[in-house]
Amino acid sequence: MDPIAKRHGEGVEQETRQGWAARARQSLRHWLELPEEWHRLSPAARRRFVRESFQAYTFLLPALVIIGVFHLFAIFYAVYISLHDWSILKEAYIGLANYSKLLADPEFRQSLLVTLWYVIGTVPVGLALSLGVAVLLFRPLRGVGFYRTLFFLPYITSLVAAAAVWQWMYNPDYGVLNLALARLGLPTQRWLLEPRGVFALALEPLGIALPEWAAGPSLALVSIIVMSIWSGLGFNVIVYLAGLGSIPRELQEAARVDGAGEWQVFRQVTMPLLSPTTFFLVIIATIRAFQAFNQIYVMSPNDPTTRTLTMFIFQTFYGSSRAGYGAAAAMALFVILLLLTIAQMRLGQEKVHYG
Amino acid sequence: MAEEQRDKERAGTLAGAAREGERLAEAPGTTRPARSWARVRPGSALLIHAVLIVAGLAVAFPFYWMVITSLKTATETTSIPPTLFPKALTFSNYAEVWRAAPFGRYFLNTVGIAGCVTLGVLFTSALAGHAFARMRFPGRQVLFVLLLATLMIPFEVLLIPDYILITKLHWEDTYLAMIVPWMASVFGIFLMRQFFLGIPDELWDAARLDGCGHGTYLSRIAVPLAGSGLAVVAIVSFLGSWNALLWPLVVVTRHPEIRPIQLGLAVFTTEFGVYFHLVMAAATVTILPVLLLFLVAQRQFVESIARTGVKG
């Protein structure tokens, strides 16, 4: 018989005779990602496929072992730890007790609020400033390369070193910021050592005393926010510059020809076309804000008004050796970030133009 | 692992964001300013320069203040009001920092750790990236999706289980603890896969015809062609490892001599907090190597992308 017809016949026979078995085998084949025409392959071709699969897994092995152990396994291990009373060593299984304790913990709640202020402070202001700088740097100016390098420098500077420098500038007695305030005839501040809220501080000279819940983020936290914006500016500017570079210039030209002013072009053409970049940066900056640690650890390690969620986790684990409770707080951070990212993606689908 | 690195890894997370990551890789040199914007009037150019110079001075000031303070004497550092230009420059602070803490050792530790992490990431990413780009094997898509999903895990969640794993391996207070967990990176795998997919299929087919296996193709053809991708992965890993604090802080407790430089500086800042001239000298020492490397690597980075013309 003609070999092609023979093979064809076999296939048909198989499918009609063993309905569910064939379907099961097919779906298994699909899951294992075997070649579609597996049963038609010659033994040599099958051997080649198996050999290549083995080789592929040896190629993947180093990466899979490390990521599998320290990322994938670790996440399940984190859940396991969070369900135990676990200080230095594992103690009793306590179910969700760590989580319910977390919800009632005023320190945890305060850390959520601090984190929220930190995100509000760093993300919108930081991105607006970066966009402004990027738009200016996008023009063909003399020395643009120099400016770009300059704005990028804080980003590659280690946060520990940068935090030490800012701590020195914020010093209430000898710091350069208070020198500037004094020269301008303004009252000097205690910056990183000031746990009172900025709204309360601003209204104090007017004789208005705000209740605690309306006092706003502490000046210490705002000082850290300013430093963090400085530190992240370069990254955002570079990404925005790349975004600006990908906008077709014809659209802006057309708007200008139609008589739009520079501001109108920016607002009506450039901004909407930049929205994928902004969207990307908002997600990255939010995640980064939730994870801020180094600068807070150096500048203000013990102040509860600057204790963000990451700082809370660190102190629970490192300071008081409560691994189970810390792991529960970390899972909370994970869930919050996941929900936030999903919400942002949803919002992004509606608002972002992928022109 | 440093938060910065993880952030950048997350750049690869979201489908649309991947493109952004690649754009970012090309950003510094290849985005040419729009020529049609060249009609910047001289007056407005002056205004833009003025704004940029003021903003630039504000951004650069902390660096100036750091270096200047590190060159001041102890008495001048705490003089009121502070002096913007020191009366006398002295380098003795650096010598004193060197005596007070083993910054030379910290520096070598960090070079070793960051070097091993970077080489490890390059090795694992190139191999795995090639497997995902050119090889056919069962479980390929499931694995790839699983790897991408790990990008969503924040480091804070891994901190505690990874630390306990390290203690179970008896790796606490060792270099291994600071190196091994970060020798593979999903961002690196993803980026290398993109670069390898960008190499024309014809090259692979031709290599196959000449009897070239996967290993030979990878080492002789794919890796040399993906130089700019490797450069991006290397720079991101190196920077992340160099600037890491949280992980070393947790795993290094009893052996101060194996501290990486950031941890050394953080401890120094706590111990010598009031001696700002010394802290600033230590900060300068910490920043300088990366700063120099950046000024050199920035050019190479841009050049390597421009020369190969490979798009991710």
Interface residues (C-beta under 8 A of the other chain):
Chain A: W31 L32 E33 L34 P35 F49 E52 S53 Q55 A56 Y57 F59 L60 P62 A63 L64 V65 I66 I67 V69 F70 H71 L72 F73 A74 I75 Y77 A78 I81 V133 L136 L137 F138 R139 P140 L141 V144 Y147 R148 T149 L150 F151 F152 L153 P154 I156 T157 S158 L159 V160 A161 A162 A164 V165 W166 Q167 W168 M169 N171 D173 Y174 G175 V176 L179 A182 R183 W230 L233 I238 V239 L241 A242 G243 L244 G245 S246 R249 Q252 E253 P276 T277 F279 F280 I283 I284 I287 R288 F290 Q291 A292 F293 N294 Y297 V298 L309 T310 I313 F314 F317 Y318 A323 G326 A327 A330 M331 L333 F334 L337 L338 T341 M345 Y354
Chain B: E3 R6 D7 R10 A11 L14 G16 A17 E20 R23 L24 E26 A27 P28 T30 T31 R32 P33 A34 R35 S36 W37 A38 V40 A45 I48 H49 V51 L52 A55 G56 V59 A60 P62 F63 W65 M66 T69 T77 T78 S79 I80 P81 P82 L84 F123 T124 S125 L127 A128 H130 A131 M135 R136 F137 P138 G139 R140 Q141 V142 L143 L146 L147 T150 M152 I153 P154 F155 E156 V157 L158 L159 I160 P161 D162 Y163 I164 L165 V180 P181 M183 A184 V186 I189 H214 L239 W242 N243 L245 L246 L249 V250 Q262 L265 A266 T269 F276 V279 M280 A282 A283 T286 I287 V290 L291 F294 L295 Q298
